[in-house]
Amino acid sequence: MTAYPSKPKNGIWGAQMMIKYFKKIDILNIELHEGEFGYSEEIADGVIFDISQEGEILSIEVAGRGKEVS
């Protein structure tokens, strides 16, 4: 499943985020911004932030939580 919660303003990526859920592997990925990947940081069990070289959060990955919210 892929969802686009908002339309981009003037075709700029920064005005939208993309949400993807991969049911077979139970991973939710929320892409917030485009940018040059710097590193990943696990901030809690199964919650990973991908961070840009400039220190902005690019995406959030949440693994193994599907059963908790269904």
N, C-alpha and C positions, 0 to 999 in steps of 0.2 A: 504494500500500500504506500502511496506517495500522496502527500497533501501540500497544497500551497495556500497557507492561511491568508495571505494578502497579495494583491496585485502589485507589481513593481511600479514605482513612480518614475515616469520618464525612462523606463527601460533600465533602471539602475538596480543592480543586484542588492545593494544595501537596504533597499526598501522592502525586501521580502525574506522570508526564511523558508526552508524546505524541510518537511518532516517525512521520514521514511520508517516503516516498521517491517522488519524481516521476520515473519512468523515462524519459519522453520528453525531459525536459530535464536529466536526471542531477543532481538536487539532493536531498540528504538534509536534512531539517529536524527538529531535536530541540527541542521546546517544553518548557522546564523549569518555568516559572512564568507565571502571569498577572501583569500589572502595566501601569502607564502607560509606554508607550514613550518613551524619551529620545533614543537615537541608535544607530547601527550603527557597528561598528568591524571592519575587516578585519584579523585578527591574523596571517594567513598567506595565501598565494595560494589563493583560492577558499574560505577559511574566514572566515565573518562571524559576529560576536556581535551580537545585538540586546540593548541594555542599557536598563534602566529609568531613570526619572528619579532613583531612589534609588541607582543604581549596581549593581543586581543583574543578572546575566545572565538574560534572559528566554528566549532561544532561540539555537541554534547552527545555522548553515546551512553545509553542505559541498557545493560544486559541482564537478562534473567529475571525480569520483574513482571512479565505478562500474567502470570498466575495470581499475583498480588492485586492486580487491578481488574481482573475479569470477574 
